[in-house]
Amino acid sequence: MGDFRSARASIGEAWRDFRWLEYRPFLWMMLAELLFLFLASNLATPWGMAGAGFILRTSGEPAVHYPSSFLYVISTFARMETVIFALAGSFLIPLSLARIQAPMIGASPTGPETVGRAWRAYPATLVGYLLNVALLIGWEYALAVGPRRWIEASFGSGLKGELSIWGVGTLISFAIAAVFIYIPIRAVEAGSKFGDALWGGIREGLKAFLPTLFLVLVFAWPAMLLLAPLQIAPSLIVTRVRPELTVILLALVAVANSFVNYLIFAAASRLHWLMRRTES
């Protein structure tokens, strides 16, 4: 119960202490995602085709033709987000965390020491993120061959079954992410080594699994509500509603996720420090 009280306190503190400077690294990733969506929704122009068309075409020729392009942009956006978080986020997320931590250790949030700690955290953060993605891919496969069949047998293959499958898949995805969330938090600490940040972060995620999952769910649900229609019924949106709605929803997801991810890491970092203080 103590860890859950600490988690609630960390959530409140992260919400109250929102700072633009600490959030800004997540803003840069959001802008990259919005740029891709803008280009992908303007494939009729030379610059739209040059900027996003070649990426969409990796999914096949229909991916660059209206209206099917708006169906393919959903999965392509997910791949782009993964690449952005792996390559840029492995520095930008530790940079945000280092800025959060800087006042506590008497360092400047924008000084070279803070930036240096973010760069040193890059390898462990990248490897941790890739492990996270690998487990998510494995879970998607396991969901398709196991729980999906059981859920469809119980609830049918209609909307009720799809909602149940989406709920189970999303919850386990959050659970996997909760295990890896402390890797960049430990990696930015002074004197942190690769092995301690990576394996120590995973051990901490497992040890504090339930309170960490709790804070992830508290912040993540608004973005998930926006993403749900795109994951459950993308073809319906493209063929029966309006294809362009997919890009609008993805843009809203990108904006929401930038704040959600910042608040999750800000709260988790505070929970990490509270747990460490309790242990010492």
Number of C-alpha atoms within 10 A of each C-alpha: 7 10 17 16 12 20 26 18 16 24 23 13 15 21 15 9 12 15 12 9 13 22 23 18 21 23 20 16 21 21 15 15 20 20 15 21 24 17 19 30 24 15 20 14 12 11 13 18 19 13 18 22 24 14 20 24 17 11 15 11 12 14 22 25 15 13 15 16 25 27 23 22 25 20 15 23 21 13 13 17 18 16 12 17 19 19 14 17 23 23 23 23 28 29 29 27 28 29 25 22 23 18 11 8 9 8 15 15 20 14 11 11 15 22 21 13 22 25 18 20 29 25 17 24 33 21 16 26 23 15 15 19 17 12 15 18 13 11 16 16 11 13 17 13 11 11 14 21 15 15 17 16 11 11 15 13 15 9 12 14 19 19 18 15 22 15 14 15 20 14 13 15 18 17 20 21 22 27 23 25 25 29 29 30 26 27 30 30 20 12 11 15 16 19 12 16 25 25 16 18 24 20 17 22 25 17 12 20 18 17 22 29 22 17 22 24 17 14 21 18 12 14 20 17 11 17 18 16 16 21 15 15 13 18 18 14 18 19 12 9 11 12 21 15 14 25 21 14 18 22 21 15 20 25 19 18 20 20 19 21 17 23 25 25 23 26 25 27 22 22 27 22 16 16 17 10 9 11 7 5
